[in-house]
Amino acid sequence: MSHVTYRIVPHDGGWAYKLGDSFSETFTSHDLARAAAVAASREQRVPDQTAMIEYADAAGEWITERADGHDRPRTDVTG
């Protein structure tokens, strides 16, 4: 099982959560960014159906892959 850590960081004059090289939207306070990261973290642990997903990698290239809906990571939030 994989492990995912959301980090709360300063971003664009406010706060965001960061996963790898990707930032969330910008929040006006650390508390709001942390609450959003905790919500995203919880949602990521919920089993779902297997599906095809799309996302942009660090270079901005779109990736399409199959996501096993039952192989959920352990998650946490820092910062």
N, CA, C and O atoms as a GROMACS GRO file, in nm:
protein
  316
    1MET      N    1   0.085  -0.118   0.000
    1MET     CA    2   0.000   0.000   0.000
    1MET      C    3   0.090   0.124   0.000
    1MET      O    4   0.188   0.131   0.074
    2SER      N    5   0.056   0.220  -0.081
    2SER     CA    6   0.135   0.343  -0.090
    2SER      C    7   0.096   0.441   0.021
    2SER      O    8  -0.005   0.425   0.088
    3HIS      N    9   0.179   0.541   0.038
    3HIS     CA   10   0.156   0.644   0.138
    3HIS      C   11   0.163   0.781   0.071
    3HIS      O   12   0.255   0.808  -0.006
    4VAL      N   13   0.066   0.866   0.100
    4VAL     CA   14   0.057   1.000   0.041
    4VAL      C   15   0.055   1.104   0.152
    4VAL      O   16  -0.021   1.091   0.248
    5THR      N   17   0.139   1.207   0.139
    5THR     CA   18   0.142   1.315   0.237
    5THR      C   19   0.108   1.447   0.168
    5THR      O   20   0.175   1.488   0.073
    6TYR      N   21   0.004   1.513   0.217
    6TYR     CA   22  -0.032   1.647   0.173
    6TYR      C   23   0.043   1.745   0.262
    6TYR      O   24   0.040   1.732   0.384
    7ARG      N   25   0.110   1.844   0.202
    7ARG     CA   26   0.186   1.942   0.278
    7ARG      C   27   0.121   2.080   0.263
    7ARG      O   28   0.086   2.121   0.153
    8ILE      N   29   0.104   2.150   0.375
    8ILE     CA   30   0.050   2.286   0.372
    8ILE      C   31   0.167   2.381   0.352
    8ILE      O   32   0.263   2.378   0.428
    9VAL      N   33   0.158   2.467   0.249
    9VAL     CA   34   0.269   2.554   0.212
    9VAL      C   35   0.218   2.693   0.173
    9VAL      O   36   0.104   2.706   0.127
   10PRO      N   37   0.301   2.797   0.190
   10PRO     CA   38   0.264   2.928   0.136
   10PRO      C   39   0.257   2.920  -0.017
   10PRO      O   40   0.339   2.853  -0.080
   11HIS      N   41   0.158   2.990  -0.076
   11HIS     CA   42   0.142   2.982  -0.222
   11HIS      C   43   0.060   3.100  -0.272
   11HIS      O   44  -0.051   3.124  -0.223
   12ASP      N   45   0.113   3.173  -0.369
   12ASP     CA   46   0.042   3.284  -0.435
   12ASP      C   47  -0.022   3.383  -0.338
   12ASP      O   48  -0.136   3.423  -0.357
   13GLY      N   49   0.051   3.421  -0.234
   13GLY     CA   50   0.001   3.519  -0.140
   13GLY      C   51  -0.093   3.464  -0.036
   13GLY      O   52  -0.153   3.540   0.040
   14GLY      N   53  -0.108   3.334  -0.030
   14GLY     CA   54  -0.194   3.269   0.068
   14GLY      C   55  -0.136   3.135   0.106
   14GLY      O   56  -0.015   3.122   0.124
   15TRP      N   57  -0.221   3.034   0.117
   15TRP     CA   58  -0.180   2.900   0.157
   15TRP      C   59  -0.243   2.798   0.064
   15TRP      O   60  -0.353   2.820   0.012
   16ALA      N   61  -0.173   2.688   0.043
   16ALA     CA   62  -0.225   2.578  -0.040
   16ALA      C   63  -0.178   2.447   0.021
   16ALA      O   64  -0.089   2.444   0.106
   17TYR      N   65  -0.239   2.339  -0.024
   17TYR     CA   66  -0.179   2.210   0.007
   17TYR      C   67  -0.111   2.159  -0.119
   17TYR      O   68  -0.155   2.186  -0.231
   18LYS      N   69  -0.005   2.086  -0.099
   18LYS     CA   70   0.079   2.040  -0.209
   18LYS      C   71   0.093   1.889  -0.200
   18LYS      O   72   0.114   1.833  -0.093
   19LEU      N   73   0.081   1.825  -0.313
   19LEU     CA   74   0.102   1.681  -0.323
   19LEU      C   75   0.201   1.660  -0.436
   19LEU      O   76   0.168   1.683  -0.553
   20GLY      N   77   0.320   1.616  -0.403
   20GLY     CA   78   0.426   1.606  -0.504
   20GLY      C   79   0.459   1.746  -0.553
   20GLY      O   80   0.492   1.834  -0.474
   21ASP      N   81   0.450   1.767  -0.684
   21ASP     CA   82   0.478   1.898  -0.742
   21ASP      C   83   0.350   1.977  -0.772
   21ASP      O   84   0.357   2.085  -0.830
   22SER      N   85   0.235   1.925  -0.732
   22SER     CA   86   0.107   1.989  -0.763
   22SER      C   87   0.051   2.064  -0.643
   22SER      O   88   0.053   2.014  -0.530
   23PHE      N   89   0.002   2.186  -0.670
   23PHE     CA   90  -0.058   2.270  -0.567
   23PHE      C   91  -0.211   2.268  -0.581
   23PHE      O   92  -0.265   2.256  -0.691
   24SER      N   93  -0.278   2.282  -0.468
   24SER     CA   94  -0.422   2.304  -0.469
   24SER      C   95  -0.449   2.449  -0.507
   24SER      O   96  -0.356   2.525  -0.536
   25GLU      N   97  -0.576   2.487  -0.505
   25GLU     CA   98  -0.609   2.629  -0.517
   25GLU      C   99  -0.551   2.701  -0.394
   25GLU      O  100  -0.516   2.638  -0.295
   26THR      N  101  -0.543   2.832  -0.403
   26THR     CA  102  -0.489   2.912  -0.293
   26THR      C  103  -0.601   2.948  -0.194
   26THR      O  104  -0.710   2.988  -0.235
   27PHE      N  105  -0.572   2.933  -0.066
   27PHE     CA  106  -0.666   2.966   0.041
   27PHE      C  107  -0.615   3.088   0.116
   27PHE      O  108  -0.494   3.114   0.118
   28THR      N  109  -0.704   3.162   0.178
   28THR     CA  110  -0.666   3.286   0.247
   28THR      C  111  -0.598   3.261   0.381
   28THR      O  112  -0.531   3.350   0.434
   29SER      N  113  -0.615   3.141   0.437
   29SER     CA  114  -0.552   3.112   0.566
   29SER      C  115  -0.495   2.970   0.569
   29SER      O  116  -0.536   2.882   0.492
   30HIS      N  117  -0.401   2.951   0.658
   30HIS     CA  118  -0.342   2.820   0.680
   30HIS      C  119  -0.450   2.720   0.723
   30HIS      O  120  -0.452   2.607   0.676
   31ASP      N  121  -0.540   2.763   0.812
   31ASP     CA  122  -0.645   2.675   0.862
   31ASP      C  123  -0.737   2.626   0.750
   31ASP      O  124  -0.776   2.510   0.748
   32LEU      N  125  -0.772   2.716   0.658
   32LEU     CA  126  -0.859   2.676   0.546
   32LEU      C  127  -0.787   2.577   0.454
   32LEU      O  128  -0.847   2.480   0.407
   33ALA      N  129  -0.659   2.601   0.428
   33ALA     CA  130  -0.582   2.509   0.343
   33ALA      C  131  -0.569   2.374   0.411
   33ALA      O  132  -0.581   2.270   0.346
   34ARG      N  133  -0.545   2.374   0.542
   34ARG     CA  134  -0.533   2.248   0.615
   34ARG      C  135  -0.666   2.171   0.614
   34ARG      O  136  -0.667   2.049   0.594
   35ALA      N  137  -0.776   2.240   0.636
   35ALA     CA  138  -0.907   2.174   0.634
   35ALA      C  139  -0.934   2.112   0.496
   35ALA      O  140  -0.987   2.001   0.488
   36ALA      N  141  -0.898   2.181   0.390
   36ALA     CA  142  -0.917   2.128   0.255
   36ALA      C  143  -0.827   2.007   0.231
   36ALA      O  144  -0.869   1.910   0.168
   37ALA      N  145  -0.705   2.012   0.281
   37ALA     CA  146  -0.613   1.899   0.267
   37ALA      C  147  -0.662   1.777   0.344
   37ALA      O  148  -0.654   1.665   0.295
   38VAL      N  149  -0.714   1.799   0.464
   38VAL     CA  150  -0.768   1.689   0.543
   38VAL      C  151  -0.887   1.626   0.469
   38VAL      O  152  -0.899   1.504   0.465
   39ALA      N  153  -0.973   1.708   0.412
   39ALA     CA  154  -1.088   1.657   0.337
   39ALA      C  155  -1.041   1.576   0.215
   39ALA      O  156  -1.092   1.467   0.190
   40ALA      N  157  -0.944   1.628   0.141
   40ALA     CA  158  -0.891   1.557   0.024
   40ALA      C  159  -0.826   1.427   0.067
   40ALA      O  160  -0.839   1.324   0.000
   41SER      N  161  -0.755   1.431   0.178
   41SER     CA  162  -0.688   1.312   0.230
   41SER      C  163  -0.789   1.203   0.265
   41SER      O  164  -0.769   1.086   0.234
   42ARG      N  165  -0.896   1.242   0.330
   42ARG     CA  166  -1.001   1.144   0.367
   42ARG      C  167  -1.068   1.086   0.244
   42ARG      O  168  -1.092   0.965   0.237
   43GLU      N  169  -1.097   1.171   0.146
   43GLU     CA  170  -1.163   1.125   0.024
   43GLU      C  171  -1.076   1.026  -0.052
   43GLU      O  172  -1.127   0.932  -0.113
   44GLN      N  173  -0.946   1.046  -0.048
   44GLN     CA  174  -0.856   0.960  -0.123
   44GLN      C  175  -0.852   0.818  -0.065
   44GLN      O  176  -0.818   0.723  -0.136
   45ARG      N  177  -0.886   0.803   0.062
   45ARG     CA  178  -0.882   0.671   0.126
   45ARG      C  179  -1.010   0.590   0.104
   45ARG      O  180  -1.012   0.471   0.135
   46VAL      N  181  -1.115   0.651   0.051
   46VAL     CA  182  -1.244   0.584   0.034
   46VAL      C  183  -1.240   0.494  -0.090
   46VAL      O  184  -1.210   0.541  -0.200
   47PRO      N  185  -1.271   0.365  -0.074
   47PRO     CA  186  -1.274   0.276  -0.191
   47PRO      C  187  -1.382   0.321  -0.289
   47PRO      O  188  -1.484   0.378  -0.250
   48ASP      N  189  -1.359   0.293  -0.415
   48ASP     CA  190  -1.452   0.332  -0.521
   48ASP      C  191  -1.444   0.227  -0.631
   48ASP      O  192  -1.382   0.122  -0.614
   49GLN      N  193  -1.506   0.256  -0.742
   49GLN     CA  194  -1.499   0.167  -0.857
   49GLN      C  195  -1.368   0.188  -0.931
   49GLN      O  196  -1.312   0.298  -0.929
   50THR      N  197  -1.321   0.084  -0.995
   50THR     CA  198  -1.205   0.097  -1.082
   50THR      C  199  -1.246   0.183  -1.201
   50THR      O  200  -1.353   0.163  -1.258
   51ALA      N  201  -1.161   0.279  -1.238
   51ALA     CA  202  -1.196   0.372  -1.345
   51ALA      C  203  -1.072   0.422  -1.416
   51ALA      O  204  -0.960   0.409  -1.367
   52MET      N  205  -1.094   0.480  -1.531
   52MET     CA  206  -0.986   0.548  -1.603
   52MET      C  207  -0.979   0.691  -1.551
   52MET      O  208  -1.082   0.757  -1.537
   53ILE      N  209  -0.858   0.740  -1.522
   53ILE     CA  210  -0.841   0.876  -1.472
   53ILE      C  211  -0.744   0.952  -1.561
   53ILE      O  212  -0.662   0.893  -1.631
   54GLU      N  213  -0.755   1.085  -1.557
   54GLU     CA  214  -0.662   1.173  -1.629
   54GLU      C  215  -0.608   1.277  -1.533
   54GLU      O  216  -0.680   1.327  -1.446
   55TYR      N  217  -0.480   1.309  -1.549
   55TYR     CA  218  -0.417   1.412  -1.468
   55TYR      C  219  -0.296   1.467  -1.541
   55TYR      O  220  -0.243   1.403  -1.632
   56ALA      N  221  -0.254   1.587  -1.501
   56ALA     CA  222  -0.136   1.648  -1.561
   56ALA      C  223  -0.014   1.615  -1.476
   56ALA      O  224  -0.018   1.626  -1.354
   57ASP      N  225   0.095   1.575  -1.541
   57ASP     CA  226   0.218   1.548  -1.468
   57ASP      C  227   0.295   1.679  -1.446
   57ASP      O  228   0.248   1.786  -1.484
   58ALA      N  229   0.413   1.670  -1.384
   58ALA     CA  230   0.492   1.789  -1.350
   58ALA      C  231   0.530   1.871  -1.474
   58ALA      O  232   0.551   1.992  -1.463
   59ALA      N  233   0.539   1.807  -1.590
   59ALA     CA  234   0.574   1.877  -1.713
   59ALA      C  235   0.451   1.933  -1.785
   59ALA      O  236   0.464   1.995  -1.890
   60GLY      N  237   0.332   1.911  -1.728
   60GLY     CA  238   0.210   1.962  -1.789
   60GLY      C  239   0.151   1.868  -1.893
   60GLY      O  240   0.055   1.904  -1.961
   61GLU      N  241   0.207   1.748  -1.906
   61GLU     CA  242   0.155   1.649  -1.999
   61GLU      C  243   0.039   1.575  -1.935
   61GLU      O  244   0.044   1.540  -1.817
   62TRP      N  245  -0.068   1.550  -2.013
   62TRP     CA  246  -0.183   1.478  -1.961
   62TRP      C  247  -0.158   1.329  -1.968
   62TRP      O  248  -0.114   1.277  -2.071
   63ILE      N  249  -0.186   1.261  -1.859
   63ILE     CA  250  -0.168   1.117  -1.846
   63ILE      C  251  -0.306   1.053  -1.827
   63ILE      O  252  -0.388   1.105  -1.750
   64THR      N  253  -0.332   0.943  -1.894
   64THR     CA  254  -0.454   0.865  -1.875
   64THR      C  255  -0.411   0.728  -1.826
   64THR      O  256  -0.326   0.663  -1.887
   65GLU      N  257  -0.472   0.683  -1.716
   65GLU     CA  258  -0.438   0.550  -1.664
   65GLU      C  259  -0.556   0.489  -1.591
   65GLU      O  260  -0.652   0.557  -1.556
   66ARG      N  261  -0.548   0.360  -1.570
   66ARG     CA  262  -0.651   0.285  -1.497
   66ARG      C  263  -0.620   0.294  -1.348
   66ARG      O  264  -0.507   0.268  -1.306
   67ALA      N  265  -0.718   0.331  -1.269
   67ALA     CA  266  -0.703   0.341  -1.124
   67ALA      C  267  -0.788   0.233  -1.058
   67ALA      O  268  -0.910   0.231  -1.073
   68ASP      N  269  -0.723   0.145  -0.985
   68ASP     CA  270  -0.794   0.041  -0.911
   68ASP      C  271  -0.864   0.107  -0.793
   68ASP      O  272  -0.798   0.161  -0.704
   69GLY      N  273  -0.994   0.104  -0.791
   69GLY     CA  274  -1.072   0.171  -0.688
   69GLY      C  275  -1.060   0.112  -0.550
   69GLY      O  276  -1.109   0.171  -0.453
   70HIS      N  277  -0.996  -0.004  -0.538
   70HIS     CA  278  -0.984  -0.068  -0.407
   70HIS      C  279  -0.843  -0.060  -0.352
   70HIS      O  280  -0.820  -0.101  -0.237
   71ASP      N  281  -0.749  -0.011  -0.428
   71ASP     CA  282  -0.610   0.001  -0.385
   71ASP      C  283  -0.585   0.143  -0.337
   71ASP      O  284  -0.525   0.224  -0.408
   72ARG      N  285  -0.632   0.174  -0.216
   72ARG     CA  286  -0.628   0.310  -0.164
   72ARG      C  287  -0.503   0.331  -0.078
   72ARG      O  288  -0.463   0.242  -0.004
   73PRO      N  289  -0.442   0.448  -0.087
   73PRO     CA  290  -0.320   0.475  -0.010
   73PRO      C  291  -0.350   0.513   0.135
   73PRO      O  292  -0.462   0.552   0.169
   74ARG      N  293  -0.249   0.502   0.218
   74ARG     CA  294  -0.254   0.564   0.352
   74ARG      C  295  -0.223   0.712   0.327
   74ARG      O  296  -0.142   0.744   0.241
   75THR      N  297  -0.286   0.802   0.402
   75THR     CA  298  -0.266   0.945   0.380
   75THR      C  299  -0.243   1.018   0.511
   75THR      O  300  -0.285   0.973   0.617
   76ASP      N  301  -0.175   1.132   0.502
   76ASP     CA  302  -0.165   1.222   0.617
   76ASP      C  303  -0.145   1.365   0.567
   76ASP      O  304  -0.123   1.389   0.448
   77VAL      N  305  -0.151   1.460   0.660
   77VAL     CA  306  -0.136   1.602   0.630
   77VAL      C  307  -0.031   1.658   0.724
   77VAL      O  308  -0.036   1.635   0.845
   78THR      N  309   0.066   1.733   0.669
   78THR     CA  310   0.167   1.798   0.752
   78THR      C  311   0.171   1.947   0.722
   78THR      O  312   0.131   1.991   0.614
   79GLY      N  313   0.219   2.022   0.817
   79GLY     CA  314   0.237   2.166   0.796
   79GLY      C  315   0.129   2.249   0.856
   79GLY      O  316   0.132   2.372   0.846
   0.00000   0.00000   0.00000
